[in-house]
């Protein structure tokens, strides 16, 4: 499986393209839908689904526009659907202007036992609920690839914000402890910044 990282938008959120043969799974369709679509078309990829690690606007702004070109679902945890409903107002608040946003459609609830298996190749992974940053934050663990996509739960030398009204620091601590039980060599692909490893993030929450 080939992993491509695109840092997009004013907040430089990471969008990941996971590629098996010509099938493409998109994790966190951040911003700049035109750029994402151009890359998909230039490389002759066939998107099969959109996955959201959480519902913050900077991670899903391009979803609706991508869905205008490809009839694919956006998978998101049900506890973060309230953030999707606030997409426009929160984007305007944090960006300082009112961006043009196509509302995401075909929203499908993420479930823990979940896999996407297109005819050519497949995407099999474990969904790890990691509430704290948001109530519905999730991480996607690809055991065979030794990789985990952590959204805004865990970054290189940092953890996710927990100062929002709906955030919970105790939940975040519990989620991080769960992640730190993964194999130490697991590569962490975060929602912002460069990748790291589980062994490189030695936080102590005792």
Rosetta blueprint (number, residue, H / E / L):
1 X L
2 X E
3 X E
4 X E
5 X E
6 X E
7 X E
8 X E
9 X L
10 X L
11 X L
12 X L
13 X E
14 X E
15 X E
16 X E
17 X E
18 X E
19 X E
20 X E
21 X L
22 X L
23 X E
24 X E
25 X E
26 X E
27 X E
28 X L
29 X L
30 X L
31 X L
32 X L
33 X H
34 X H
35 X H
36 X H
37 X H
38 X H
39 X H
40 X H
41 X H
42 X H
43 X L
44 X L
45 X L
46 X E
47 X E
48 X E
49 X E
50 X E
51 X E
52 X L
53 X L
54 X L
55 X L
56 X L
57 X H
58 X H
59 X H
60 X H
61 X L
62 X L
63 X H
64 X H
65 X H
66 X H
67 X H
68 X H
69 X H
70 X L
71 X L
72 X L
73 X L
74 X E
75 X E
76 X E
77 X L
78 X H
79 X H
80 X H
81 X H
82 X H
83 X H
84 X H
85 X H
86 X L
87 X H
88 X H
89 X H
90 X H
91 X H
92 X H
93 X H
94 X H
95 X H
96 X L
97 X L
98 X L
99 X L
100 X L
101 X L
102 X L
103 X L
104 X L
105 X L
106 X L
107 X E
108 X E
109 X E
110 X L
111 X L
112 X L
113 X L
114 X L
115 X E
116 X E
117 X L
118 X L
119 X L
120 X L
121 X L
122 X L
123 X E
124 X E
125 X L
126 X E
127 X E
128 X E
129 X E
130 X L
131 X L
132 X L
133 X L
134 X L
135 X L
136 X L
137 X L
138 X E
139 X E
140 X E
141 X E
142 X E
143 X H
144 X H
145 X H
146 X L
147 X E
148 X E
149 X E
150 X E
151 X E
152 X L
153 X L
154 X E
155 X E
156 X L
157 X L
158 X E
159 X E
160 X L
161 X L
162 X L
163 X L
164 X L
165 X L
166 X L
167 X L
168 X L
169 X H
170 X H
171 X H
172 X H
173 X H
174 X H
175 X H
176 X H
177 X H
178 X H
179 X H
180 X L
181 X L
182 X L
183 X L
184 X L
185 X L
186 X L
187 X E
188 X E
189 X E
190 X E
191 X L
192 X E
193 X L
194 X L
195 X L
196 X E
197 X E
198 X H
199 X H
200 X H
201 X L
202 X L
203 X L
204 X L
205 X L
206 X L
